[in-house]
């Protein structure tokens, strides 16, 4: 299992993700897509 909690990501000064949390169980496929 993969677990992410409170993930923040920036591209330069632009905040792309704020406080993202994801749980991925065995055999599951998850995609985070944005523009």
Contact map, one row per residue, 1 for C-alpha under 8 A:
11100000000000000000001111000000000
11110000000000000000011110000000000
11111000000000000000111100000000000
01111110000000000001111000000000000
00111110000000000011110000000000000
00011111000000000111100000000000000
00011111100000001111100000000000000
00000111110000111111000000000000000
00000011111000111100000000000000000
00000001111111111000000000000000000
00000000111111110000000000000000000
00000000011111100000000000000000000
00000000011111100000000000000000000
00000000011111110000000000000000000
00000001111111111100000000000000000
00000001111001111100000000000000000
00000011110000111111000000000000000
00000111100000111111000000000000000
00001111000000001111100000000000000
00011111000000001111110000000000000
00111110000000000011111000000000000
01111000000000000001111100000000000
11110000000000000000111110000000000
11100000000000000000011111011100000
11000000000000000000001111110000000
10000000000000000000000111110000000
00000000000000000000000011111000000
00000000000000000000000111111100000
00000000000000000000000100111110000
00000000000000000000000100011111000
00000000000000000000000000001111100
00000000000000000000000000000111110
00000000000000000000000000000011111
00000000000000000000000000000001111
00000000000000000000000000000000111
